[in-house]
């Protein structure tokens, strides 16, 4: 049986891949499943090789690493007050990610790509594109490991072939 996947169409260009939203959806058997984290878990169970699971031997505090980057990015993006602290909260989250990558290797789990990295890649892409466009803001150069990490993630064929064009992220 074929697997069906639904993704968001681009604003004003329904034939093109859009930015994130209430989709993706995946159809397993006869049921449509939302939520990319749930989908990754289901795919991991159905197709266990190569494994994308983050090993349980990582300290628990690192497992949700970056899980709120999108929320903190969105708060800063929507902020109309430059002194409300939303930029610093985002910077603190990015500094934590930078320190983790510095201490563990190229990816969250070291040298091996895991589902955590796959979930972070589109969030970081939206952060880079939207904050650059709307706030003329970039990730500080001092966060060298975050820069290297995003370059590594964004250069993957799987990311390059499935990312929304920047103009659709901005429109979204």
C-alpha positions in Angstrom: 0.0 0.0 0.0 1.3 3.4 -0.9 1.9 6.1 1.7 0.1 9.4 1.1 1.4 12.7 2.5 -0.3 16.1 2.5 1.7 19.3 2.8 0.7 23.0 2.9 0.5 24.7 -0.5 2.3 28.0 -0.9 0.4 31.2 -0.4 -0.8 32.3 -3.9 0.9 29.4 -5.6 -1.0 26.2 -4.8 1.2 24.0 -7.0 4.3 24.9 -4.9 5.4 23.7 -1.5 4.4 26.2 1.2 5.7 27.0 4.6 4.7 25.1 7.8 1.1 25.0 9.2 -1.4 22.4 10.4 0.1 20.0 8.0 1.9 17.7 7.2 -0.5 14.9 7.3 0.4 11.3 6.6 -2.0 8.5 5.8 -1.2 5.2 7.6 -3.7 2.5 6.5 -7.0 4.4 6.5 -6.2 7.0 9.1 -4.8 10.5 8.5 -2.2 11.5 11.2 -1.2 15.1 11.8 1.8 16.5 13.7 5.3 16.1 12.3 6.7 14.7 15.6 4.1 12.0 15.7 4.7 11.3 12.0 8.4 10.9 12.5 7.7 8.4 15.3 5.4 6.4 13.1 7.8 6.3 10.2 10.6 5.3 12.6 8.5 2.4 13.9 7.5 1.3 10.4 10.9 1.8 8.8 13.5 1.4 11.6 16.6 1.4 9.3 18.4 3.7 9.2 17.5 4.7 12.7 16.7 8.3 13.4 15.9 7.8 17.1 17.8 10.0 19.6 19.5 7.5 21.9 18.2 7.4 25.4 21.7 7.7 26.8 21.7 11.5 26.2 20.8 13.4 29.4 17.1 14.1 29.6 17.7 17.8 29.5 19.0 17.6 26.0 16.1 15.7 24.5 13.8 18.7 24.2 16.7 20.8 23.0 15.5 23.5 20.7 11.9 22.3 21.1 10.7 25.9 21.8 12.9 27.7 19.3 9.9 28.2 17.0 7.8 29.7 19.8 10.6 32.0 20.9 11.3 33.0 17.3 7.6 33.7 16.7 7.3 35.9 19.9 10.3 37.9 18.8 9.0 38.2 15.2 5.6 39.5 16.4 7.1 41.8 19.0 6.6 45.5 18.3 8.7 46.5 21.3 12.5 46.1 20.9 13.0 46.1 24.7 10.4 43.5 25.7 13.0 40.8 26.1 11.8 38.5 23.3 15.0 38.8 21.4 17.1 37.9 24.5 14.9 34.9 25.2 15.5 33.7 21.6 19.2 34.4 21.9 19.3 32.4 25.2 17.7 29.4 23.4 20.2 29.7 20.5 23.1 30.0 22.9 22.0 26.7 24.6 21.8 25.0 21.2 25.3 26.4 20.3 26.8 25.1 23.5 25.2 21.7 23.1 26.5 21.3 19.5 29.9 22.5 20.6 30.0 19.8 23.3 28.5 17.0 21.3 29.5 17.2 17.7 27.9 18.2 14.4 24.4 17.2 15.3 22.3 17.1 18.5 23.4 13.5 19.0 27.0 14.0 17.9 28.0 12.7 14.5 24.6 11.0 13.7 21.6 12.8 12.3 18.4 12.0 14.4 14.8 13.0 14.4 15.6 15.9 16.7 17.7 17.5 13.9 15.0 16.8 11.4 12.5 18.7 13.5 14.8 21.6 14.1 15.9 22.2 10.5 12.6 23.7 9.3 12.2 25.8 12.4 15.7 27.2 12.0 15.1 27.8 8.3 11.9 29.8 9.1 13.8 31.7 11.8 16.6 32.7 9.4 14.3 33.7 6.6 11.5 35.5 8.5 13.7 37.4 10.9 16.1 38.4 8.2 13.2 39.7 6.1 11.0 41.3 8.7 13.5 42.4 11.3 16.8 42.6 9.4 18.1 40.2 12.1 20.6 37.4 11.8 21.9 34.8 14.2 24.9 36.4 15.8 28.3 35.3 14.3 29.4 34.5 17.8 27.1 31.4 17.7 29.6 29.6 15.4 28.2 26.1 16.2 24.6 27.2 15.4 25.8 28.6 12.1 27.7 25.4 11.2 24.7 23.3 12.3 22.3 25.2 10.1 24.6 25.0 7.1 25.0 21.3 7.6 21.2 20.8 7.9 20.3 23.2 5.1 22.8 21.5 2.7 21.2 18.1 3.0 19.5 16.9 -0.2 16.5 15.9 1.8 16.1 19.4 3.2 17.0 21.2 -0.1 14.4 19.1 -2.0 11.6 19.7 0.5 12.0 23.2 1.8 9.6 26.0 0.9 11.0 28.8 -1.2 12.0 31.8 0.9 9.2 33.9 -0.7 6.6 31.4 0.5 8.0 31.4 4.0 7.8 35.2 4.0 4.2 35.1 2.6 3.2 32.4 5.1 
